Amino acid sequence: ETLQQMARELLLAQSSDWAFLMRTGTAREYASKRSKDHLLRFNRLHDDLEAGRADEDFLAACRERDNIFPEIEWRHYI
């Protein structure tokens, strides 16, 4: 589940819309915040996984917030 959410966060951070919105100045602050938020969540999930920790509450909050692509295949990212 953690790896699936990490894949979601990565995809959401890389969404071309965020970069486009930042570059054109349309909703620049919102787009920047969304990109940063996804990267921060990805990094926290990664750090917890590497350390052998599991913050189930944080993972659940991430899934609840952004559960797009419920069947995402995280193995495509290794």
N, C-alpha and C positions, 0 to 999 in steps of 0.2 A: 504494500500500500504506500509506503514512503517513497519508493522508487517511482511509482506511478504519479504521485503528486509532484515529485521533483520534475518529471517529464512535462507535466502540465504547466508548472511554474516557468520552466524554460521556454516552452512554446509561447506562453502568454507574454513573457518578457520580450521575446523576439518579434512579437507581432509588428508587422510593417506599419500599421496604423499609428503606433506610438511615435516611431521615428518621423513619420510624415507629419503628424500633428506638431511635434517639437520643431521640425525644420520650417514649417510654414507659419508657426506662431499661433495656430489655431488650437486653443486649449493646451498650450505649452505646459503649464504647471500641472494640469491633470495628467497629461500623458507622461511627463517626467516622473510624477509620483507613482503612477501605475507601474512603469518600468522598474523603478527602484524597489517598490514593494514586492514585486514578483522575484526579483533577484535576491532581496533580503530573505524572503521565505525559502527560496531554493537553497541559499547558503546555510541557513539555519537547519533545514532538513538534512543537508549534506553533512554538516558538522555533527549533528546528533547521530546520524547513521555511522559515520566514521568512529565516533567515540563509543559506539555500542549503547547509546542512550535511546530511549523512546519517549517522547513527549506526546502521548496519545491525545491530550487536549489540544495541543497546537496543531497536530496533524488533522484532527477532526475539524478544527476551525478553518484550516486551509481548504479541506475538501468541501466544507459547507459553502465557503466563499466562492470557490472556483472549482466546480466539478464537471467541467467540460471534458469531453472525450472520456467517458467512463471506462472504456475498454482500451485505453492507450497502452501501447506496447513499449515499455521503457527499455527493452533490450535493443531497440533501434538506435539508442544513444550511446552505446558502448563500443 
